[in-house]
């Protein structure tokens, strides 16, 4: 008919506390994507800066900067191994706090899951040949909801 548009249901819709579950959906949980992405990006970017600084420093014989290759705790360990000045200490502390913050965001996002309504899909429908008796055959229709 004119104006009729067939639409498919969305795979998931946001959960709303107190509302009845929509037909064809079930409550499920998943990680909080925003926190996971923010945490991984923050930690990864700051750790990349740390490792790049070590790689570009030119002094590859000394092991005193090696802790910077360790994510999250590396900058704090490097304060003791590199004996930096005031600005160097500030930079390492800021980098370390940023990496810890990112790791916490990631961890919270993975553990504090959010509820959502997940579409359960449609029932199945199948057509198969069946024997109706002596020399008579037909088609059988079988479905589930």
N, C-alpha and C positions, 0 to 999 in steps of 0.2 A: 504494500500500500504506500501511497505517497506520504512522505514525512516520516516513515518508519526507518529507524536506524538501529541495526543490531550492534549491541555493545558487549564486550567481554568484561567480566568483573575484574577488578584490580587484584593483583596477587596479594597485596596487603593494604590494610587501612589503619590509621592511627587508633589506638585504644582510647576509649573515653570511659572513665570511671563512672559507674552507676547506670550506664546505658545497657540495654539488652544486646546480646551478641547478635550481629546481623546474620540472616539466613545464609548458610553455605560457608560460614567462617568459624574459626576456632581461635581461642586465645592461645598465643604462643609468646615466647620471649626471645630476645636477641641482644647482642652487645649494643651499647650506645655508640653509634657510628661516629658522631661528632667528637666525643671524648677520645675515642680510639685514634681517629685520624689526627686530631690536634696533638695528642701525646706522642704518637709515633713521629710526626713531622718535627715537633719541637726537639725531642731527644735526638733524632737522627740528624737534623741540621746542625745542632750544636756539637754533636760528636764528630760530624764531618769536618767542622771548622777546627776542632782540636787535632784531629789526625792530619789534616792538611797543613796546619801550622808546624807540626812535628816534621812532616815530610819535606816541607820547604825550608826548614831551619838551616839545613846545610851541615849540621853536626850530627852525623849518623853513627859516630863511633861511641858516643856517650849514651849510657842507659838511663840517665836521669830524667829524660822526657818520655820514656816508654810507658809510664802509667797513663798517659793521655790516650793511648790506644784502647784503654778499658772504658767502656761507656758507664755513665752515671757516677761512679766513685773515682774514676781516674783523675779528674781535675783536683780533687781534694788530696789524693795521694801525691800528686805532682807538686803541691805546695811544699811538702816536706823534702822531696827529692831534688827540686830545682833551685831552692833558695831564691825565689824571685823578690824583686823590690816591691814597694807599696803598690804600684800600678799593676805589676804582674800578679800579685796576690789578689788584688781586686778583680782582675780579669778571670783568673782561675776560679775564684769563689762565685762570681756571676755565672760563668759557664757551668759550674757544678750545680748551682741552684736551679738553673734553667733545665739541665738534664734530669735532675731529680723531679722537678715539677712535671716535665713531660712524661717521665716514667710513671708518676703517680696518676696523671690523667689517663694514660693508657690502661693502667691496672684497674682504676675505677670504672672506666668504660667497659672493660671486659667482664668485670665481676658484678657490677650493679646493672643488671640487665633491664631492658624496658619491655613492657607488654605491648603487643600489637595483635590485630586480628589478621590471621592468615587464611587465605581462601583454600578450602579443602578440595577444590576441583569438582567437576561434575561426576555423576554416576556413570557407570560404563554401560554400553549397549553393544550387543553383538548379534549377528545373524549367522545361523549355521544350518546346513542341511539336516533333515531328520527323516527317519523311516516311519511312515504312517501305517504300514501293514504290508500285505503281500503285493509286492511290485508297485507300491505307491509311496511317493516321496514328496516332501514339502520343505518349507523353510521355517525354522524356529527363531523366534525373537526372544532374547534374554537380556535383562537389564538389572542394574542395581541403582539405588539412590544414595 
